Amino acid sequence: MPIKFKESQTVVNRQTKKSTTQHFYMHAQSTPLLQKTLADDNTRGPRKQKIRNELVRRGAPLQAAAEA
């Protein structure tokens, strides 16, 4: 099973009453989003470790580049 970035959401179309499930997998998230979430103080330890593992797998730096 792929690693989840956050819980899946069920979205209901109010006009057709049909529901679709949105999944948030780690491999589908952008690198800047992962770096920003890793640097956030509100992110818990287990999620930070999952993000670190994904960034290492991608070969991306763990910290976002400093803006000039």
C-alpha positions in Angstrom: 0.0 0.0 0.0 1.3 3.5 -0.8 2.0 5.9 2.1 -0.7 8.4 2.8 0.0 12.1 3.2 -3.3 12.7 4.9 -6.6 10.9 5.2 -8.8 10.3 2.2 -11.8 12.5 1.6 -15.2 11.6 0.2 -16.5 14.5 -1.9 -20.2 14.5 -2.7 -21.4 16.4 -5.8 -24.5 18.2 -4.6 -26.2 18.3 -7.9 -25.8 14.6 -8.9 -25.5 13.2 -5.3 -22.6 11.1 -6.5 -19.6 10.7 -4.3 -16.0 10.4 -5.2 -13.1 9.5 -3.0 -9.9 11.7 -3.1 -6.7 10.0 -1.9 -3.7 11.9 -0.8 -0.7 9.7 -1.4 2.9 10.8 -0.5 4.2 10.1 -4.0 1.5 12.4 -5.5 2.4 15.5 -3.5 4.7 18.2 -4.8 8.2 18.5 -3.4 7.7 22.1 -2.2 4.6 21.1 -0.4 6.4 18.2 1.4 9.3 20.5 2.3 6.9 23.2 3.6 5.0 20.6 5.7 8.3 19.2 7.1 9.4 22.6 8.2 6.0 23.4 9.9 6.0 23.3 13.7 2.5 21.7 13.8 3.6 18.5 11.9 3.8 15.5 14.2 6.8 13.2 14.4 5.5 10.1 12.5 4.4 12.2 9.6 7.7 14.1 9.5 9.5 10.8 9.2 7.3 9.7 6.3 8.0 13.0 4.5 11.8 12.7 5.1 11.7 9.1 3.7 9.9 10.4 0.5 12.2 13.3 0.0 15.3 11.0 0.4 13.7 8.6 -2.2 13.3 11.5 -4.6 16.8 12.8 -4.0 15.4 16.2 -3.0 16.9 18.4 -0.2 15.1 18.1 3.1 14.9 21.9 3.4 13.6 24.3 0.9 16.2 26.6 -0.7 16.5 29.9 1.0 14.9 32.7 -1.0 17.1 35.8 -1.6 
